[in-house]
Amino acid sequence: MAHKILALAGSPRRNGNSETLLDRALTGALQADPAVEVRKMVLNELKFVPCQNCGFCTGKGVCRYAASDDMGPIYEAIESCDRFIIASPIYFACVSAQLKGMVDRCQALWARKYLLKRRHPNADRRALFLSCGGFKHDRYFKCAAEVVSAWCAVCDVKLGGELFFPSIDGRGEIESHPTALADALAAGRELMK
Ligand SMILES: Cc1cc2nc3c(=O)[nH]c(=O)nc-3n(C[C@H](O)[C@H](O)[C@H](O)COP(=O)(O)O)c2cc1C
């Protein structure tokens, strides 16, 4: 069966640095496996409420708001895809609010896995995380990596690769990085192996 990739763009800046990395990784994935089906979601263009900690999902493993906001299609894509590419800029030493909001809404999947003991049937699901930040220190990626790693664990997805690019700030700066685009292309290819 053809692989399915869910590509999540976490930046509010369209075609910015992290989305450029995402698109380059998708190109690599398509080079490695032309039959792959790609679903790209720009989180800033979707409307969903932050997790309300209402407790509804603890009994059912389903979010109360799944049918009434744009998380519904995201849950469906998380369920049906087997490859994930997540891209986010660093905002205040973490992922963007757009990505964090989506991650928090996956508390329903946490309940499904840890309370209801339901695991995803596909044991070969893998993810790649791509990020960039304006500061030169790479410590700002630590918290972001933890968030994505926790999300992967909840979704029964193995975090198979991470690429972090510090000192990337202005729109398009990633294009002048000596290796970033080639690195993302190679990582996208690798994801399909
Ligand atoms: C609200 C906000 C917070 C930011 N916080 C950080 C930060 O803590 N560390 C960092 O390295 N860069 C930070 N940046 C810079 C962005 O990560 C940087 O501009 C990045 O290249 C944007 O990627 P994008 O084009 O994909 O949106 C911040 C930018 C904004 C707008």
The ligand as an ORCA input file, in Angstrom:
! r2SCAN-3c Opt
* xyz 0 1
  C       6.826     35.529     18.439
  C       8.209     35.095     18.021
  C       9.035     34.480     18.945
  C      10.294     34.038     18.577
  N      11.085     33.403     19.518
  C      12.292     32.898     19.150
  C      13.099     32.176     20.098
  O      12.767     32.000     21.263
  N      14.288     31.655     19.684
  C      14.708     31.814     18.377
  O      15.788     31.291     18.046
  N      13.965     32.505     17.470
  C      12.769     33.039     17.814
  N      11.991     33.713     16.883
  C      12.479     33.857     15.483
  C      11.859     32.819     14.516
  O      12.034     31.513     15.012
  C      12.558     32.950     13.161
  O      12.263     34.189     12.594
  C      12.188     31.840     12.182
  O      13.114     31.853     11.108
  C      10.791     32.007     11.621
  O      10.501     30.907     10.795
  P       9.265     30.941      9.736
  O       9.734     31.804      8.580
  O       9.073     29.554      9.354
  O       8.097     31.526     10.442
  C      10.749     34.222     17.241
  C       9.907     34.871     16.311
  C       8.661     35.314     16.694
  C       7.763     35.993     15.670
*
